[in-house]
Amino acid sequence: MDEAPVVELGLGGWLRIGRGRIAVADTFTLLRAIARTRSVQGAATEIGLSYRAAWERVRTLEADLGHQLVRKTRGHGTTLTEAGAALHEALSVAAAALAPSFAREARAMQAHLAARFAVPLRLAVAASHDPLLMQVLSEWGGAEVAVIGSRDAVVRLVDGRADAAGFHCGAASPAAAGPPFADIVADPAFRVHPLFEREQGLLVAPGNPLGLATPADLRARKARFVNRQKGSGTRAWFDRLLAETGTPPDEIVGYGFEEFTHQAVAAVIASGAADAGLGARAAAERFGLGFVSVGWEVYCLATSAALPADGLDRLLAMLAERVGDVPGYRPPDARAAVGAGPRPHR
């Protein structure tokens, strides 16, 4: 079986200073090695040159730029001069700033080549947990899935460590939720696909014996709460609900008790170890729990704009087929999904 292509992109191009024209990648590699090893011999070994070839490259650079870049000092090895250090720092800053873009473009190129040459490639998807999405992703089989918080998922996408990020921002739209969500909505380097709207609320014991409806009720009745982990969209929504009702987190029993999925929250409540948690209606339905709605939200999938447009078509189609048939889900309002938040609760 043919293996999927591996693409690595890095700093390149040419730098002109005066009449000098130098290769950026070779210059950066050499200066970085000298700075790290404090030795031309050590740098030569690190980058696979002979000692003489390394010195010749240094001298050629210095002649092209008209500045001394390297200084040998007895007892202190070889160091960069002020000019050499300044050039090394400028190239280092550029490399660090461009690294996420290079990583995203490399992953997109892998996907393009894999499709062209008919070799297998599983996309890396980082996503906040959702019962329906996890089921469809499993059936689709075209992705390696990491279940993490919404914020961390988007950061992975931006850094080029994922091809797609599944996230949600509670009652707020991504555009109004602040960074990193608002950043990717505004950045043409990314596409944001509204997948569906889902209903979130308090998961409670069948019949809601404690009569729980608000964070104030949780505090007043000393209900045992099971929370989602920091960085998850559901945790952020619960924290906003607490703030809106003036409820201090430390007055919620079990605020620090964390689970990482909607099913795990539901299972804890179903076992009798907790009285309530915030989660998706689908999880309440699965475990036979009571459910008190707090509203609807948009769940989005963001991708690099460089990713082939057909890379996720099958996944999107499978979700569209299911979303109207599962309790607690509905198709997204295309007008409001990304910029203006979900439709009001009905």
VENBELHU-V712121 format. One record per residue. N is the residue number from 1. RES is the residue in one letter. OMEGA is omega in degrees with one decimal (999 if undefined). Layout:
# VENBELHU-V712121
{{N,RES,OMEGA} {N,RES,OMEGA}}
This chain:
# VENBELHU-V712121
{{1,M,177.6} {2,D,178.8} {3,E,177.6} {4,A,-179.9} {5,P,174.8} {6,V,-176.8} {7,V,174.5} {8,E,178.5} {9,L,-179.9} {10,G,-177.9} {11,L,179.6} {12,G,179.2} {13,G,-175.4} {14,W,177.4} {15,L,177.2} {16,R,173.1} {17,I,-173.1} {18,G,178.5} {19,R,-178.0} {20,G,177.1} {21,R,-174.2} {22,I,177.8} {23,A,-174.1} {24,V,-174.4} {25,A,-178.9} {26,D,-179.5} {27,T,-179.9} {28,F,-180.0} {29,T,-178.2} {30,L,-178.4} {31,L,178.9} {32,R,-179.6} {33,A,178.3} {34,I,179.5} {35,A,-176.7} {36,R,-174.7} {37,T,-177.0} {38,R,-178.0} {39,S,175.0} {40,V,176.6} {41,Q,178.7} {42,G,178.5} {43,A,179.6} {44,A,179.0} {45,T,-176.2} {46,E,-175.0} {47,I,173.1} {48,G,175.8} {49,L,169.2} {50,S,179.0} {51,Y,-178.8} {52,R,-179.3} {53,A,178.6} {54,A,179.2} {55,W,177.7} {56,E,178.1} {57,R,177.6} {58,V,-177.1} {59,R,177.8} {60,T,177.2} {61,L,-178.5} {62,E,179.0} {63,A,-179.3} {64,D,-175.5} {65,L,-178.2} {66,G,179.8} {67,H,171.7} {68,Q,-177.2} {69,L,-173.3} {70,V,-179.7} {71,R,173.8} {72,K,-179.7} {73,T,-178.5} {74,R,178.2} {75,G,-177.9} {76,H,177.0} {77,G,-178.6} {78,T,-178.6} {79,T,175.3} {80,L,173.2} {81,T,177.3} {82,E,178.7} {83,A,178.8} {84,G,179.9} {85,A,179.7} {86,A,178.3} {87,L,178.3} {88,H,-179.9} {89,E,-179.9} {90,A,179.1} {91,L,178.7} {92,S,179.4} {93,V,179.3} {94,A,-179.4} {95,A,-179.7} {96,A,-178.4} {97,A,-176.2} {98,L,-175.0} {99,A,179.0} {100,P,179.2} {101,S,177.4} {102,F,-178.1} {103,A,178.7} {104,R,-179.4} {105,E,178.6} {106,A,179.5} {107,R,178.9} {108,A,178.5} {109,M,176.5} {110,Q,-179.3} {111,A,178.0} {112,H,-177.3} {113,L,179.6} {114,A,178.6} {115,A,-177.6} {116,R,-175.1} {117,F,174.2} {118,A,175.3} {119,V,-175.0} {120,P,174.5} {121,L,177.7} {122,R,-178.6} {123,L,176.4} {124,A,-179.6} {125,V,172.9} {126,A,-171.4} {127,A,167.7} {128,S,-172.9} {129,H,169.8} {130,D,-175.7} {131,P,-177.9} {132,L,-179.2} {133,L,-179.2} {134,M,179.4} {135,Q,-178.1} {136,V,176.7} {137,L,178.9} {138,S,179.7} {139,E,-179.2} {140,W,175.5} {141,G,-176.7} {142,G,-174.7} {143,A,165.2} {144,E,-169.7} {145,V,172.1} {146,A,180.0} {147,V,-178.7} {148,I,179.2} {149,G,-178.1} {150,S,-177.5} {151,R,-179.1} {152,D,178.9} {153,A,180.0} {154,V,178.3} {155,V,177.8} {156,R,178.5} {157,L,-178.7} {158,V,-178.2} {159,D,-179.9} {160,G,178.7} {161,R,177.6} {162,A,176.9} {163,D,-178.5} {164,A,180.0} {165,A,174.8} {166,G,-175.2} {167,F,175.3} {168,H,-174.0} {169,C,179.9} {170,G,-177.4} {171,A,178.6} {172,A,173.2} {173,S,176.8} {174,P,-178.8} {175,A,-177.9} {176,A,-172.8} {177,A,-179.0} {178,G,-178.9} {179,P,1.1} {180,P,-173.8} {181,F,179.1} {182,A,-178.2} {183,D,-176.7} {184,I,175.9} {185,V,-177.0} {186,A,-173.1} {187,D,-179.4} {188,P,177.3} {189,A,-178.2} {190,F,170.4} {191,R,178.0} {192,V,-178.2} {193,H,172.2} {194,P,-176.8} {195,L,-177.7} {196,F,167.4} {197,E,179.0} {198,R,-177.7} {199,E,175.8} {200,Q,179.8} {201,G,176.9} {202,L,171.1} {203,L,-175.3} {204,V,177.3} {205,A,-180.0} {206,P,-179.6} {207,G,178.7} {208,N,-174.0} {209,P,179.1} {210,L,179.2} {211,G,-176.1} {212,L,178.3} {213,A,-175.8} {214,T,173.6} {215,P,177.5} {216,A,177.3} {217,D,177.8} {218,L,-178.8} {219,R,-175.1} {220,A,-176.3} {221,R,-178.9} {222,K,179.2} {223,A,178.4} {224,R,-174.6} {225,F,171.1} {226,V,-171.1} {227,N,168.2} {228,R,-174.8} {229,Q,175.5} {230,K,180.0} {231,G,178.0} {232,S,179.3} {233,G,179.6} {234,T,176.4} {235,R,179.3} {236,A,179.3} {237,W,179.0} {238,F,178.3} {239,D,177.1} {240,R,177.7} {241,L,177.2} {242,L,-178.5} {243,A,-178.6} {244,E,-179.4} {245,T,178.4} {246,G,-178.5} {247,T,178.3} {248,P,179.8} {249,P,-176.9} {250,D,175.5} {251,E,174.7} {252,I,179.9} {253,V,178.7} {254,G,-179.8} {255,Y,-178.9} {256,G,178.4} {257,F,-170.1} {258,E,169.6} {259,E,-170.3} {260,F,178.8} {261,T,176.3} {262,H,179.2} {263,Q,-179.7} {264,A,176.2} {265,V,-179.5} {266,A,-179.0} {267,A,178.8} {268,V,179.9} {269,I,179.9} {270,A,-179.8} {271,S,-178.1} {272,G,-178.9} {273,A,176.4} {274,A,-178.9} {275,D,-174.7} {276,A,173.3} {277,G,177.8} {278,L,-178.1} {279,G,-177.0} {280,A,177.5} {281,R,-178.3} {282,A,178.9} {283,A,177.4} {284,A,179.8} {285,E,-176.7} {286,R,-175.7} {287,F,177.5} {288,G,-177.7} {289,L,169.7} {290,G,-176.3} {291,F,177.5} {292,V,-173.0} {293,S,170.1} {294,V,175.9} {295,G,179.1} {296,W,177.7} {297,E,176.9} {298,V,173.0} {299,Y,-174.3} {300,C,170.6} {301,L,179.0} {302,A,177.8} {303,T,170.1} {304,S,178.2} {305,A,-179.9} {306,A,179.9} {307,L,179.2} {308,P,-174.3} {309,A,-177.6} {310,D,-175.8} {311,G,-176.5} {312,L,-175.0} {313,D,-177.7} {314,R,178.5} {315,L,-179.2} {316,L,179.4} {317,A,179.4} {318,M,178.6} {319,L,-179.2} {320,A,179.1} {321,E,-172.4} {322,R,-160.6} {323,V,-179.1} {324,G,-174.7} {325,D,-176.9} {326,V,179.5} {327,P,177.4} {328,G,177.7} {329,Y,172.6} {330,R,179.3} {331,P,-179.3} {332,P,172.0} {333,D,-174.2} {334,A,-178.4} {335,R,-170.0} {336,A,-165.6} {337,A,-175.8} {338,V,-171.9} {339,G,-170.1} {340,A,177.9} {341,G,-178.1} {342,P,173.8} {343,R,179.1} {344,P,179.9} {345,H,176.0} {346,R,999}}
